[in-house]
């Protein structure tokens, strides 16, 4: 493949002018037969990559996209449609009889189904990694990046753009984490030829974003799932792990929470929490030739020194740090030994590996038979999961990019002081990760991850100063919004790996699912069985071809002729590795030195070599967040605007009759949502019952109590009597016609709300202190404005100055200066207002030409 690359960078205006000249110069004259010259073949948003089977190369282009999320002004898009174009001319094409079949197998991987990309945000890394890299001083990187910048060409070197005097902007970009990149092999052929801006890395999994409105303050809740491209495949054909420690169905799920009022990474408030799911890291499989719904589990190879598990947990220590917490949800006691085989082998592997690790960084193993607790009528599954979730989040902590707020320091919560992780000057870092697994890592795993995510969400909201205690109750608008995100997340991942949507959901384990859900569960089970039996083999061949695991070669067996793909995924079957790892020091050199911090995020020479200093021109569109978000060069409507069309807690979840308390943290009735109230007139007249509810779970016991009780429960089938659920159930008020009873429950005294009886008037001393506080804040505000006017001449142009209103530097309240509006914009606005009143102005020649150009570009 030969590529000729031009280094000139075109602006939007230059692109339109160039395409217009090409179109005008290659138009067919009237009466002329045939077509000549150049014609537009396709308009694309990016290049997925280049692929070759038995003939020439194809180029895979993204032709349609849809915005799915926005993180700090960086747009994340979902691929909606692609186009494969054969590059060689038909006149020199040498046809091969098997080319069409390979092309059909390759296109079985539907790129329009849950593949995502971003032009400016690295989706293969977590938010914690990306923001940690951004804080790294540029001076540290200069020795490592000077040589790299001299060897590679600069995209602006022919433009004469100087980066001196404030006309340029430096940015830091890192190499993607290839484990979660799905088109790395497709870009390999051009990776060292074209400029890095052409390399568009895509991930596979799930991406969803919803808006949580807290009294009008927009909080964006984002869920991103990255599916591993190593040892990828379908349910029964990919189990366990390969020889390199990559496990089947490995997905990294990250929940990101941030205040959308300030979209800057440096000035805004961002928080994230990461957890992982994946198959049990052993050599095991299931034989599907028996056509049984649950084929028997077999251990394929003996691994007495836990070699595969060591490789897998070594990867996790490098990426997440310590502690690594394993939540094993498989069955502990069965009449016929089935799932328990995996538990016994996993316990042996973890015990062996832990004896060589320092005790403070040992792998934590929590077994819990979730299926057994689900069958019990006296035990509540979610209560027990909430206990485990609290202990897990306290050990790992979470990421937030700002220090604790002043109110948290002044009135700290008891649970907040016990929180783990790493506290730094700029905020908190998550150290370690929870790894959840059952047999399939689908239904039980998704519910457990939801409960852990719900617990972490409460801490995230508390860290941003949005709630006064790190607790969230069920049947609140915030939890319902989060639960819907997680159900979409679980359905998507289940379809990718198992061939059907989730069979058991959160409502199933809460035991509030409607009776119609049982018939849907049966249909999903049948759909999953049909997919596993008849279509999974074809899907596996497509994945192997797309990821470059199998490369067609003339004279060798074709993909459909292979009896198994075991040799493709296990490289040690074809050649012996020359490097033998130690059975005792099973981790990578240097990892233990920085624990509990992850090795990938520490500042060392090895990690600095992965970073590249990237230079921008300050007027470049890639870093212009305003144009990216508002798109002033496009004609659009409010209905199509992403921030208004996304799921909204007030519009989609809050009942329409909440005149008393519109807070998203108020407990509603189970059947009371924004969607159900619209269709039920009787519900519109009801009021929301304001009440205090007990915590959804008893206080979490110590780690020893959790692990010991789990082991004790696994040895018996008897249900524990007396273990009554502590989860509070919503109180229902019957309509008796007496509205006074409802009013008495709704209107609460100040003693019930605040815990103290408020006096009529504050004392004179308190008024004096408050007056001094207000004057202090006003003088501080004036001083900031004066200093801003004095320094305005020395600052760069086109920079938004955020002036703190509060005298407390740790609070994130800023005054934003309104932008200046020129005369032409004011005239356009006045003309728009007059048009709304019916006073239309005559259209000029420029308006007609612009409208004609818009119609031709969009519809012709």
C-alpha positions in Angstrom: 0.0 0.0 0.0 1.5 3.3 -1.1 0.2 6.6 0.4 1.1 10.1 -0.7 0.5 12.6 2.1 0.1 16.4 1.8 1.0 18.4 4.9 -1.2 21.4 4.2 -4.0 21.9 6.8 -7.3 23.1 5.4 -9.8 25.2 7.3 -13.5 24.7 6.9 -13.7 27.7 4.5 -10.8 26.3 2.4 -12.4 22.9 2.3 -15.7 24.3 1.0 -13.9 26.5 -1.6 -11.7 23.6 -2.8 -14.7 21.2 -3.2 -16.7 23.9 -4.9 -13.9 24.4 -7.5 -13.5 20.7 -8.1 -17.3 20.3 -8.5 -17.5 23.2 -10.9 -14.5 22.2 -13.0 -15.7 18.6 -13.4 -19.4 19.2 -14.3 -20.6 17.5 -17.5 -21.6 20.0 -20.2 -25.1 20.0 -21.6 -25.4 17.5 -24.4 -22.2 15.8 -23.6 -22.4 12.0 -23.3 -20.8 10.1 -20.4 -18.9 11.5 -17.5 -15.4 12.8 -17.3 -13.1 14.1 -14.7 -13.4 13.7 -10.9 -16.6 13.0 -9.0 -17.2 12.8 -5.3 -17.2 9.1 -4.3 -18.0 9.5 -0.6 -17.9 12.0 2.3 -16.5 10.5 5.5 -15.9 11.5 9.1 -12.8 9.3 9.6 -10.8 6.3 8.5 -11.2 3.1 10.4 -8.3 1.4 8.6 -7.1 -0.6 5.7 -7.6 -4.3 5.1 -6.4 -6.8 2.6 -7.6 -10.4 2.0 -6.4 -12.1 -1.2 -6.5 -9.2 -3.6 -5.8 -5.5 -3.1 -6.4 -3.2 -0.2 -9.8 -1.8 1.0 -10.2 1.4 2.9 -12.9 1.4 5.6 -14.5 4.9 6.1 -17.0 6.2 8.6 -19.9 7.8 6.6 -22.4 8.4 9.4 -21.9 9.2 13.1 -24.1 10.2 16.1 -23.0 12.1 19.2 -23.4 9.9 22.3 -21.6 11.8 25.0 -19.7 14.9 25.9 -16.8 14.9 28.4 -15.2 18.3 29.1 -16.2 19.6 25.7 -14.8 16.5 23.9 -17.4 14.8 21.8 -17.7 11.0 21.7 -19.4 9.6 18.6 -21.0 6.3 17.8 -20.4 4.9 14.3 -23.7 4.7 12.5 -22.6 3.6 9.0 -19.4 2.7 7.2 -18.3 2.2 3.6 -15.6 -0.2 2.2 -14.0 1.0 -1.0 -11.7 -1.1 -3.1 -8.6 1.0 -3.7 -7.0 -0.5 -6.9 -8.6 0.3 -10.3 -10.8 -2.3 -11.8 -8.6 -2.4 -14.9 -5.7 -3.9 -13.0 -7.7 -6.0 -10.6 -6.9 -9.7 -10.5 -9.9 -11.5 -9.1 -9.7 -14.4 -6.6 -12.6 -16.8 -6.2 -12.5 -16.6 -2.3 -12.3 -12.8 -2.1 -16.0 -12.3 -1.9 -16.4 -14.8 0.9 -13.7 -13.1 3.0 -15.3 -9.8 2.4 -18.7 -11.1 3.5 -17.2 -12.5 6.7 -15.4 -9.3 7.5 -18.6 -7.3 7.1 -20.4 -9.6 9.5 -18.7 -7.4 12.2 -21.3 -4.7 12.3 -19.4 -1.5 12.8 -22.6 0.4 13.3 -23.3 -1.6 16.4 -21.7 -0.1 19.5 -18.3 1.1 18.1 -17.2 4.5 19.4 -14.5 7.1 18.7 -13.5 10.6 19.6 -11.2 13.0 17.7 -9.7 14.7 20.8 -10.4 12.4 23.8 -8.5 9.1 24.4 -11.3 6.5 24.9 -8.9 3.6 25.5 -7.7 5.2 28.8 -9.6 6.1 31.9 -10.4 9.7 32.9 -7.9 9.4 35.8 -5.1 8.5 33.4 -6.0 11.3 30.9 -6.2 14.0 33.6 -3.0 12.8 35.3 -1.1 13.1 32.0 -2.5 16.6 31.5 -1.1 17.8 34.8 2.4 16.7 33.9 4.6 19.7 33.3 5.9 20.2 29.8 9.5 20.7 31.0 9.6 17.1 32.2 8.7 15.7 28.7 11.1 17.8 26.7 14.2 15.6 27.0 12.2 12.5 25.9 10.2 14.1 23.1 12.8 16.4 21.4 14.2 13.6 19.3 10.7 12.2 18.4 9.6 15.7 17.3 12.7 16.1 15.1 12.3 12.7 13.4 8.5 13.1 12.7 7.3 15.9 10.5 5.4 18.8 11.9 2.0 19.4 10.5 2.4 23.2 10.6 6.0 23.4 9.3 4.9 24.6 5.9 2.3 27.0 7.2 4.8 29.4 8.9 2.8 29.3 12.2 5.1 30.3 15.0 4.4 29.1 18.5 6.1 32.0 20.1 4.3 34.9 21.7 1.1 33.0 22.6 0.0 32.1 19.0 0.4 28.4 19.7 -0.8 25.8 22.2 1.0 22.7 23.4 -0.9 19.6 24.3 0.1 16.2 25.6 -1.2 13.0 24.0 -0.4 9.4 24.9 -0.3 6.2 23.0 -3.6 4.3 23.2 -4.0 1.3 25.4 -4.1 -1.3 22.6 -6.0 -3.9 24.7 -9.2 -1.9 24.2 -8.5 -0.6 20.6 -10.3 -2.7 18.0 -8.8 -1.2 14.8 -5.1 -1.4 15.8 -4.3 -4.0 13.2 -6.3 -2.1 10.5 -4.1 1.0 11.1 -0.8 -0.9 11.3 -0.1 -0.5 7.6 -0.3 3.3 7.7 0.7 4.0 11.3 4.3 5.1 10.5 3.4 6.8 7.2 0.6 9.4 7.9 0.4 12.1 10.5 -0.9 10.9 13.9 -4.1 13.0 13.5 -5.3 10.6 10.8 -5.1 7.6 13.2 -8.6 7.4 14.6 -8.8 4.6 17.3 -12.2 3.1 18.0 -13.4 1.1 21.0 -16.2 -1.5 21.2 -18.6 -1.8 24.1 -21.1 0.8 25.4 -21.3 4.5 25.9 -24.3 6.3 27.4 -24.8 9.7 29.0 -27.7 11.2 31.0 -28.3 14.6 32.6 -29.0 14.8 36.3 -30.6 18.1 37.1 -30.2 19.2 40.7 -32.4 22.3 41.0 -31.4 23.3 37.5 -27.7 22.5 38.0 -26.7 20.1 35.2 -24.7 17.1 36.3 -23.7 14.7 33.5 -23.6 11.0 34.4 -21.6 9.0 31.8 -21.1 5.3 31.5 -18.3 3.9 29.2 -17.6 0.2 28.8 -14.5 -0.9 26.9 -14.5 -4.4 25.6 -11.1 -6.0 25.3 -9.9 -6.9 21.8 -7.6 -9.7 23.2 -9.1 -13.2 23.3 -12.4 -11.7 22.1 -15.3 -13.8 21.0 -18.7 -15.3 21.8 -20.1 -17.0 24.8 -19.2 -20.7 24.7 -16.4 -20.4 22.2 -14.3 -18.1 24.4 -14.0 -19.1 28.0 -11.2 -18.6 30.6 -7.9 -17.2 29.5 -5.2 -17.6 26.9 -1.5 -18.1 27.4 -0.8 -14.4 27.7 -3.2 -13.7 30.6 -6.0 -12.2 28.5 -9.5 -13.4 29.6 -12.7 -13.8 27.7 -15.5 -11.2 28.0 -13.2 -8.7 29.7 -14.9 -5.3 30.0 -13.7 -2.2 31.8 -16.6 -0.1 33.0 -16.1 3.5 33.9 -18.7 5.9 35.4 -17.8 9.6 35.0 -19.6 12.4 36.8 -19.0 16.0 36.2 -20.6 19.4 36.6 -21.5 20.6 33.1 -21.7 24.2 34.2 -17.9 24.5 33.7 -16.6 22.3 30.9 -12.9 22.9 31.3 -10.7 20.0 32.6 -8.6 22.5 34.6 -11.4 24.5 36.2 -14.3 22.0 36.2 -15.2 19.3 38.7 -14.7 15.7 37.4 -15.0 12.4 39.1 -14.8 8.8 37.9 -14.9 5.2 39.2 -13.6 2.1 37.3 -14.5 -1.6 37.8 -13.8 -4.7 35.6 -15.6 -7.9 34.6 -14.0 -10.9 33.0 -14.0 -14.7 32.8 -12.3 -16.7 35.5 -8.5 -16.6 34.6 -7.9 -20.3 34.2 -7.6 -22.8 31.3 -11.2 -23.9 31.1 -13.9 -24.4 28.4 -17.3 -25.9 27.7 -18.1 -28.4 25.0 -21.1 -27.2 23.0 -21.2 -30.2 20.7 -23.5 -31.9 23.2 -26.3 -29.3 22.5 -27.0 -29.0 26.2 -28.3 -25.7 27.7 -25.5 -25.9 30.3 -22.5 -27.9 28.9 -20.1 -29.4 31.5 -17.1 -27.3 32.6 -13.8 -28.9 31.9 -10.3 -27.7 32.9 -8.1 -28.0 29.8 -4.6 -27.8 31.3 -3.1 -28.2 34.7 -1.6 -25.0 36.0 -0.1 -25.7 39.5 1.9 -22.5 39.6 -1.0 -20.3 38.5 1.0 -19.0 35.4 -2.1 -17.7 33.6 -3.6 -16.1 36.6 -0.2 -14.5 37.4 -0.1 -12.9 33.9 -3.6 -11.6 34.2 -3.2 -10.1 37.7 0.1 -8.6 36.6 -1.7 -6.7 33.9 -4.2 -5.4 36.5 -1.6 -4.3 38.9 0.1 -2.3 36.2 -3.1 -0.6 35.1 -5.0 -0.2 38.4 -2.6 -0.6 41.3 -3.5 -2.4 44.5 -5.6 -3.8 46.0 -7.1 -6.1 43.4 -10.5 -7.3 44.8 -12.1 -10.4 43.3 -15.9 -10.7 43.8 -16.7 -14.3 42.7 -20.4 -14.9 42.3 -20.4 -18.5 41.1 -22.3 -21.2 42.9 -20.6 -22.7 45.9 -22.7 -25.7 46.6 -24.3 -27.9 44.0 -25.8 -31.4 43.8 -23.6 -32.1 40.7 -20.3 -30.3 40.7 -20.4 -27.7 37.9 -19.6 -24.1 38.7 -17.8 -25.0 41.9 -14.9 -26.4 39.9 -14.0 -22.8 38.9 -14.2 -21.6 42.5 -11.9 -24.2 43.9 -9.3 -23.6 41.2 -9.5 -19.8 41.6 -9.1 -20.0 45.4 -6.0 -22.2 44.9 -4.5 -19.7 42.3 -5.1 -16.6 44.5 -3.7 -18.4 47.6 -0.5 -19.3 45.7 0.0 -15.9 44.3 -0.6 -14.0 47.5 2.2 -15.8 49.4 4.8 -13.9 47.3 3.1 -10.4 47.5 3.5 -8.0 50.4 0.5 -8.4 52.8 -0.6 -4.9 52.3 -0.9 -5.4 48.5 -2.4 -8.9 48.6 -5.2 -9.9 46.2 -8.5 -9.8 48.2 -10.9 -12.7 47.4 -14.7 -12.4 48.2 -16.8 -15.5 47.3 -20.6 -15.0 47.5 -23.1 -17.5 46.1 -25.6 -15.0 44.6 -27.9 -17.6 43.1 -28.4 -19.2 46.5 -29.4 -15.9 48.1 -31.7 -15.1 45.2 -33.8 -18.3 45.9 -34.1 -17.5 49.6 -37.3 -15.7 50.6 -35.8 -14.3 53.8 -32.6 -12.8 52.5 -32.3 -9.7 50.4 -29.7 -9.9 47.7 -29.2 -6.2 47.2 -28.8 -5.6 50.9 -25.9 -8.0 51.0 -24.4 -6.6 47.8 -24.6 -3.1 49.3 -22.5 -4.3 52.3 -19.9 -5.7 49.9 -20.0 -2.5 47.8 -19.4 -0.3 50.8 -16.3 -2.3 51.8 -15.0 -2.3 48.2 -15.3 1.4 47.6 -13.7 2.2 50.9 -10.7 0.1 49.9 -10.2 1.4 46.4 -11.5 5.0 46.7 -12.4 6.9 43.5 -11.0 9.7 41.3 -11.9 13.3 41.7 -9.8 16.2 40.3 -10.4 18.7 43.1 -9.5 18.8 46.7 -12.2 18.2 49.4 -14.7 21.1 49.5 -14.7 23.4 52.5 -18.0 22.1 53.8 -16.7 18.5 53.8 -13.7 19.6 55.9 -15.9 21.6 58.2 -18.5 18.8 58.6 -16.9 15.5 57.6 -19.0 12.4 57.3 -18.0 9.3 59.3 -17.8 7.1 56.2 -15.7 9.8 54.3 -12.8 9.6 56.8 -12.6 5.8 56.2 -12.3 6.1 52.5 -9.3 4.6 50.8 -7.5 5.5 47.6 -4.7 8.0 47.4 -5.2 11.6 48.5 -3.1 14.1 46.6 -2.9 17.9 46.5 -5.2 18.1 43.4 -7.8 15.6 44.7 -8.1 11.9 45.1 -6.9 8.9 43.0 -8.5 5.5 42.7 -6.0 2.8 43.6 -7.0 -0.8 42.9 -10.1 -2.1 41.2 -13.0 -4.5 41.8 -13.0 -7.5 39.4 -16.4 -9.2 39.3 -17.2 -12.5 37.7 -19.7 -15.3 37.5 -19.7 -18.0 34.8 -20.9 -15.9 31.9 -20.2 -12.4 33.5 -23.6 -11.2 32.3 -26.7 -11.1 34.6 -25.3 -11.6 38.1 -22.2 -9.6 37.3 -24.2 -6.6 35.9 -26.4 -6.4 39.1 -23.4 -6.6 41.3 -21.6 -3.9 39.3 -24.7 -1.7 39.5 -24.7 -1.9 43.3 -21.0 -1.0 43.5 -21.5 1.8 41.0 -24.5 3.1 43.0 -22.4 3.2 46.2 -19.5 4.9 44.3 -22.0 7.4 42.8 -23.0 8.5 46.3 -19.4 9.2 47.2 -18.9 11.1 43.9 -21.9 13.3 44.5 -20.7 14.0 48.0 -17.2 14.9 46.9 -18.6 17.5 44.5 -20.7 19.0 47.3 -24.1 18.0 45.8 -25.4 15.9 48.7 -24.8 16.2 52.4 -24.3 12.4 53.1 -22.7 9.7 50.8 -25.9 7.7 50.7 -28.4 7.1 47.8 -31.8 5.5 48.2 -33.7 3.3 45.7 -36.8 4.9 44.0 -35.1 8.3 43.7 -34.8 10.0 40.4 -31.0 9.9 40.5 -30.9 6.1 41.2 -33.6 5.4 38.5 -31.6 7.3 36.0 -28.4 5.4 36.9 -30.3 2.1 36.9 -31.6 2.7 33.4 -28.0 3.5 32.2 -26.7 0.3 33.8 -29.6 -1.8 32.2 -28.7 -0.4 28.8 -25.1 -1.2 29.5 -25.9 -4.8 30.6 -28.2 -5.4 27.6 -25.6 -4.2 25.1 -22.7 -6.2 26.6 -25.0 -9.3 26.9 -26.0 -9.1 23.2 -22.3 -8.8 22.2 -21.1 -11.8 24.1 -24.2 -14.0 24.8 -26.5 -13.2 21.8 -29.4 -11.9 23.9 -30.3 -9.2 26.4 -30.2 -9.6 30.1 -32.3 -12.3 31.6 -32.2 -11.2 35.2 -32.3 -7.4 35.9 -32.0 -5.2 39.0 -35.8 -5.3 39.4 -35.7 -9.1 39.3 -33.4 -9.2 42.3 -35.4 -6.5 44.1 -38.5 -8.7 43.5 -40.6 -5.9 42.1 -40.5 -6.9 38.5 -43.9 -7.2 36.8 -45.4 -10.7 36.1 -44.9 -10.0 32.3 -41.2 -10.0 32.9 -41.1 -13.8 33.4 -42.3 -14.4 29.8 -39.7 -12.0 28.5 -37.0 -13.8 30.5 -38.0 -17.1 28.9 -37.8 -15.5 25.4 -34.3 -14.1 26.2 -33.2 -17.5 27.4 -34.4 -19.2 24.2 -32.8 -16.4 22.1 -29.5 -16.9 23.9 -29.6 -20.6 23.4 -30.4 -20.3 19.7 -27.6 -17.8 19.2 -25.0 -19.9 21.0 -26.0 -23.1 19.1 -26.3 -21.7 15.5 -24.8 -18.3 14.9 -21.8 -18.0 17.3 -19.4 -19.9 15.1 -19.9 -17.4 12.2 -19.6 -14.4 14.6 -16.3 -15.8 16.0 -14.9 -16.2 12.5 -15.8 -12.6 11.8 -14.2 -11.3 15.0 -11.0 -13.3 14.3 -10.7 -11.8 10.8 -11.6 -8.2 11.8 -9.0 -8.2 14.7 -6.3 -9.6 12.5 -6.0 -12.9 14.6 -6.3 -14.7 11.3 -4.6 -13.4 8.1 -5.6 -14.9 4.8 -2.6 -16.3 2.9 -2.4 -17.9 -0.5 -1.6 -21.6 -0.3 -2.7 -22.0 3.4 -6.0 -23.2 4.8 -8.8 -20.8 4.7 -10.6 -19.5 7.8 -13.7 -21.7 7.3 -11.5 -24.8 6.9 -9.9 -24.6 10.3 -11.4 -27.1 12.8 -10.7 -24.8 15.7 -9.2 -21.3 16.4 -7.4 -22.5 19.6 -4.0 -22.2 17.9 -4.7 -18.6 16.7 -5.3 -17.3 20.3 -2.7 -19.4 22.1 0.6 -18.4 20.6 2.6 -20.8 22.7 1.2 -23.7 20.8 3.0 -22.6 17.6 6.3 -21.5 19.1 7.9 -21.7 22.5 8.6 -18.4 24.3 12.3 -17.8 24.9 11.5 -15.8 28.1 10.5 -17.9 31.1 8.8 -16.0 33.9 9.6 -16.7 37.6 7.1 -18.8 39.5 7.6 -16.6 42.6 8.4 -13.1 41.4 5.4 -13.2 39.0 5.0 -9.5 38.6 6.7 -7.1 36.2 9.8 -5.4 37.4 9.1 -2.0 39.0 5.4 -2.6 39.7 5.8 -3.2 43.4 7.9 -0.1 43.8 5.0 2.3 43.2 2.1 0.4 44.7 -0.6 1.2 45.6 -0.4 3.6 42.7 -0.7 2.0 39.2 2.5 1.7 37.4 1.0 3.1 34.1 0.3 6.5 35.8 3.5 7.2 37.7 6.1 9.6 36.3 9.0 7.5 35.2 11.2 7.3 32.1 9.4 4.3 30.7 6.0 6.0 30.8 7.3 9.3 29.5 8.4 7.6 26.3 4.7 6.8 25.6 3.8 10.5 25.6 4.0 12.9 22.7 4.0 16.7 22.9 1.5 18.0 20.3 1.5 21.5 19.0 -1.7 23.3 18.0 -2.5 26.6 16.4 -4.8 28.4 18.8 -7.4 29.0 16.1 -7.5 25.4 15.1 -11.0 23.8 15.1 -9.9 20.7 17.0 -9.3 22.6 20.2 -12.2 25.1 19.7 -14.7 23.8 22.2 -17.2 26.6 21.5 -17.5 25.7 17.8 -17.5 22.0 18.5 -20.4 22.3 21.0 -22.6 24.9 19.3 -21.6 24.3 15.7 -22.4 27.8 14.4 -21.6 26.8 10.8 -24.5 24.3 10.7 -28.2 25.0 10.5 -29.7 23.0 13.4 -32.8 22.9 15.6 -33.2 22.5 19.3 -34.7 19.1 18.9 -31.4 17.9 17.3 -29.2 19.5 19.9 -27.5 16.7 21.9 -27.5 18.4 25.3 -31.3 18.9 25.1 -32.2 15.5 23.5 -30.3 13.4 26.0 -32.0 11.6 28.9 -33.0 14.1 31.5 -33.9 13.3 35.2 -36.5 16.1 35.4 -38.2 15.3 32.1 -38.0 11.5 32.1 -38.0 10.4 35.7 -39.4 13.1 38.0 -43.2 13.0 38.4 -45.1 15.9 37.0 -46.8 16.8 40.2 -43.8 17.5 42.4 -44.6 21.0 43.5 -43.2 20.3 46.9 -39.7 18.9 46.4 -38.2 18.5 42.9 -35.0 17.1 44.3 -33.7 14.1 42.4 -32.7 12.5 45.8 -36.3 12.4 47.2 -37.7 8.9 47.4 -40.8 8.5 45.2 -43.4 5.8 45.1 -42.4 2.7 43.0 -45.0 3.3 40.3 -44.4 7.1 40.2 -42.1 8.2 37.4 -42.2 10.9 34.7 -43.1 8.3 32.1 -45.9 6.6 34.0 -47.5 9.8 35.3 -48.0 11.1 31.8 -50.3 8.2 30.9 -52.3 8.1 34.2 -54.5 11.1 35.0 -55.2 9.9 38.6 -51.5 10.0 39.4 -51.3 13.7 38.3 -53.4 14.7 41.2 -51.4 12.8 43.8 -48.7 14.5 45.9 -45.3 13.2 46.7 -45.0 11.8 50.2 -42.1 13.4 51.9 -40.6 11.2 54.5 -37.3 9.9 55.9 -36.3 6.5 55.0 -33.9 4.1 56.6 -30.7 3.2 54.9 -31.1 0.5 52.2 -28.6 -1.7 54.0 -27.4 -2.3 57.5 -24.0 -0.7 58.3 -21.1 -2.6 56.6 -19.2 -5.0 58.9 -15.5 -5.4 58.8 -13.7 -7.2 56.0 -13.3 -10.4 58.1 -17.0 -10.6 58.8 -17.8 -10.3 55.1 -15.4 -13.0 54.0 -16.1 -15.4 56.9 -19.9 -15.2 56.5 -19.6 -15.8 52.8 -17.5 -19.0 53.4 -20.0 -20.2 56.1 -23.0 -19.7 53.8 -21.4 -21.7 51.0 -21.4 -24.9 53.0 -25.1 -25.4 53.6 -28.3 -25.3 51.7 -30.5 -24.2 54.7 -32.0 -20.8 54.5 -31.2 -18.5 57.3 -34.4 -17.8 59.2 -34.7 -14.5 60.9 -32.5 -12.7 58.4 -35.3 -10.3 57.5 -34.6 -7.7 54.9 -33.7 -4.3 56.2 -34.5 -2.6 53.0 -37.3 -0.1 53.6 -40.4 -0.3 51.4 -42.2 2.8 50.1 -45.2 3.8 52.1 -48.5 4.0 50.2 -51.2 6.5 51.2 -54.7 5.6 50.4 -57.1 8.2 49.1 -59.7 8.7 51.9 -60.8 12.2 50.8 -59.1 13.7 53.9 -56.4 15.9 52.6 -55.3 17.0 56.1 -53.6 13.7 56.7 -51.4 14.2 53.7 -50.6 17.8 54.6 -49.5 16.7 58.1 -47.0 14.2 56.6 -45.8 16.6 54.0 -45.2 19.8 56.1 -42.4 19.0 58.6 -41.2 21.0 61.5 -37.8 22.6 61.5 -36.8 20.2 64.3 -37.4 17.2 61.9 -35.6 18.8 59.0 -32.6 20.6 60.5 -32.4 18.9 63.9 -32.7 22.2 65.9 -35.5 24.6 66.6 -34.8 27.9 64.8 -35.4 31.0 66.9 -37.4 33.9 65.5 -34.5 36.3 65.0 -30.8 35.9 65.1 -28.9 37.6 67.9 -27.1 40.9 67.5 -23.7 39.3 67.7 -24.6 36.8 65.0 -25.8 39.7 62.7 -22.5 41.5 63.3 -20.5 38.5 62.4 -22.6 37.9 59.2 -22.3 41.5 58.2 -18.5 41.4 58.5 -18.5 38.2 56.4 -20.5 39.8 53.6 -18.3 42.8 53.5 -15.2 40.6 53.4 -16.6 38.8 50.4 -17.6 42.0 48.6 -14.1 43.5 49.1 -12.5 40.3 47.9 -14.7 40.4 44.8 -13.8 44.0 44.0 -10.1 43.3 44.5 -10.3 40.4 42.0 -12.0 42.6 39.4 -9.4 45.4 39.8 -6.5 43.0 39.5 -8.2 41.5 36.4 -8.5 44.9 34.7 -4.8 45.7 35.6 -3.5 42.4 34.2 -5.7 42.3 31.1 -3.1 43.8 28.9 -0.6 41.1 29.8 -2.9 38.2 29.2 -3.4 36.3 26.0 -6.4 37.2 23.9 -9.4 34.9 23.5 -8.9 33.5 27.0 -11.9 33.3 29.4 -11.0 34.5 32.9 -12.7 32.7 35.7 -13.0 35.0 38.7 -13.7 33.3 42.0 -16.7 34.9 43.8 -16.2 33.2 47.1 -13.3 34.1 49.3 -12.7 30.4 49.9 -10.3 29.3 47.2 -11.3 25.6 47.4 -15.0 26.4 46.4 -15.7 26.1 42.6 -18.0 29.2 42.2 -16.8 31.4 39.4 -17.9 34.6 37.7 -17.7 34.3 33.9 -17.4 37.6 32.0 -19.9 37.7 29.1 -18.4 37.7 25.6 -18.3 40.9 23.6 -20.8 41.0 20.7 -20.0 42.9 17.5 -22.5 45.2 15.7 -23.2 42.7 12.9 -24.3 40.0 15.4 -26.6 42.5 17.2 -28.2 43.4 13.8 -28.8 39.7 13.1 -30.3 39.2 16.5 -32.7 42.3 16.1 -33.7 41.0 12.6 -34.4 37.6 14.2 -36.6 39.3 16.9 -38.5 41.3 14.2 -39.1 38.1 12.2 -40.6 36.5 15.3 -43.1 39.4 15.4 -44.0 39.0 11.8 -41.9 41.8 10.4 -39.9 40.0 7.7 -37.0 41.8 6.1 -36.3 41.3 2.4 -33.7 38.6 1.6 -30.5 39.8 0.0 -28.5 38.2 -2.7 -26.0 36.7 -0.2 -28.9 35.1 1.7 -30.3 33.5 -1.4 -26.9 32.1 -2.4 -26.3 30.7 1.1 -29.7 29.0 1.2 -29.2 27.5 -2.3 -25.7 26.2 -1.2 -27.2 24.7 2.0 -30.0 22.9 0.0 -27.6 21.6 -2.5 -25.1 20.2 0.1 -27.8 18.6 2.2 -30.3 17.2 -0.2 -28.5 16.8 -3.6 
